[in-house]
Structures are given as structure tokens and as C-alpha cells.
Amino acid sequence: QVQLVESGGGLVQAGASLRLSCAASGRSFSNYIMGWFRQAPGKGREFVAAITWTGSSTYYTDSVKGRFTISRDNAKNTVYLQMNSLKIEDTAVYYCAASSSGVYGLKSENHYHYWGQGTQVTVSS
């Protein structure tokens, strides 16, 4: 069992930056692929980014490439999402998730076994 707690969300203006954190407790954090998803009002949950066990590989949805960076610190059991040049369309609840499966299918929410409660990110004009 893994418990995930996100933090770092907030209200910012377009162009600003935020860093989300997701602290994990429970079984070996380094055994999990970690992902970030988001859900905007009235929309389904969408993949944002993922990182493999040691951080050697990262994956992003096209809309955030070059602006967002996912990273992890296995010693601190924490995964981060650095979000730069935020846009109004980045407004959503952001969730972190953990998967004990391999990389195949990691952009699908069905790939993940554990989820955090979410943190709100609101970008204003």
C-alpha cells in the first residue's frame, strides 16, 4: 500500500511558475513509476507526465513539453512537477499516481494503482 499526498498548488497569473510535490509513504517508493495527471472542470482526467523508477526516463503530454519537468528524489520518497510558463488552460486539479507496472501504457490512468487526493492549480490572466 502506498499513500500519496500532493502539495504546492495555488492561484497564479499566466506566465508564472509553480512546483508541485507528492510525498509517498508506505512500501518502497523506488519500486513505482510515478505519474502526474490533471482534471479540468467538466473534463476527464488526462496524463501530464511520468517518470521511471530511477528517474532515467521521463514522459510528457505534448501540451506541457518544454514547460513542465517531472523529477523524483527516492531518498525523500517524493516526486515533483515543476511547472513554468503556466497558461490559463493548465488550470486543473493535479493528481499524482503510482504504478507497480512497467512502462507500457503509463500514459493511461488505468496503469496506476495508487492516487493522491489532488491539488488545485488555477492560472489567471
C-alpha positions in Angstrom: 0.0 0.0 0.0 1.2 3.5 -0.9 -0.2 6.8 0.4 0.3 9.8 -1.7 -0.1 13.4 -0.6 0.2 16.3 -3.1 1.1 19.9 -2.2 2.1 23.1 -3.9 -0.9 24.1 -5.8 -2.3 27.6 -5.8 -3.5 30.6 -7.7 -1.0 32.2 -10.1 -1.0 34.5 -13.1 -0.3 33.3 -16.6 3.4 33.0 -17.2 4.2 32.2 -13.6 5.7 29.0 -12.1 4.7 26.5 -9.5 6.3 23.4 -8.2 4.0 20.5 -7.1 5.3 17.9 -4.7 3.9 14.5 -4.0 5.1 12.7 -0.8 4.8 9.0 -0.7 4.6 6.8 2.4 4.3 3.1 2.6 6.2 0.5 0.6 9.4 1.1 -1.4 8.9 4.3 -3.4 11.6 3.4 -5.9 9.6 0.4 -7.0 7.0 2.6 -8.6 6.7 4.5 -11.7 5.2 7.9 -10.8 2.9 10.0 -12.8 1.1 13.3 -12.7 -2.4 13.7 -14.1 -4.8 16.6 -14.2 -8.5 17.1 -14.5 -10.0 20.4 -15.6 -13.6 21.4 -14.8 -16.0 19.4 -17.0 -13.3 17.2 -18.5 -11.8 13.8 -17.9 -8.5 13.2 -16.2 -5.6 13.5 -18.6 -2.0 12.4 -18.4 0.6 15.1 -17.8 4.0 13.5 -17.1 5.6 10.3 -15.8 9.0 9.2 -14.5 10.5 5.8 -14.2 11.9 4.2 -11.1 15.4 5.8 -11.0 14.3 8.9 -13.0 16.2 7.8 -16.1 13.2 8.2 -18.3 10.5 10.9 -18.4 7.4 11.2 -20.5 5.2 14.3 -21.1 2.0 15.1 -22.9 2.7 17.4 -25.9 1.0 20.4 -24.4 3.4 20.7 -21.5 6.7 19.7 -23.2 9.3 22.3 -22.7 7.4 23.9 -19.8 6.9 21.2 -17.2 9.6 19.0 -15.7 9.0 15.9 -13.6 11.6 14.7 -11.2 11.9 12.4 -8.2 14.0 12.1 -5.1 13.9 8.5 -4.0 15.7 9.3 -0.7 12.9 11.7 0.2 10.1 9.5 -1.3 8.9 12.5 -3.3 8.1 13.3 -6.9 7.9 16.8 -8.2 6.3 18.6 -11.1 8.0 21.9 -11.9 5.6 24.0 -14.0 6.9 27.0 -15.8 5.2 29.5 -18.2 1.8 28.5 -16.9 -1.1 29.0 -19.2 -4.8 29.5 -18.3 -5.5 26.1 -19.9 -3.3 24.5 -17.3 -6.0 25.2 -14.7 -7.0 21.9 -13.2 -6.8 19.6 -10.2 -3.4 17.9 -10.4 -3.1 14.3 -9.1 0.0 12.2 -8.5 -0.2 8.5 -9.0 2.0 5.4 -8.5 2.2 2.3 -10.6 3.9 -1.0 -9.9 3.6 -2.0 -13.6 6.2 -1.4 -16.4 6.4 1.5 -18.8 3.9 0.1 -21.3 0.7 2.0 -21.0 2.0 4.5 -18.5 0.1 7.4 -20.0 -3.2 5.7 -19.1 -4.8 6.3 -15.7 -5.7 2.6 -15.6 -2.0 1.9 -15.4 -1.8 3.4 -11.9 -2.7 1.7 -8.6 -2.5 4.5 -6.1 -3.6 8.1 -6.2 -3.3 11.2 -4.2 -6.2 13.4 -3.3 -5.2 16.2 -5.7 -4.1 19.8 -5.5 -5.8 22.7 -7.3 -3.8 24.8 -9.7 -5.6 27.9 -11.0 -3.9 30.1 -13.6 -5.5 33.5 -14.2 -5.0 36.1 -16.9 
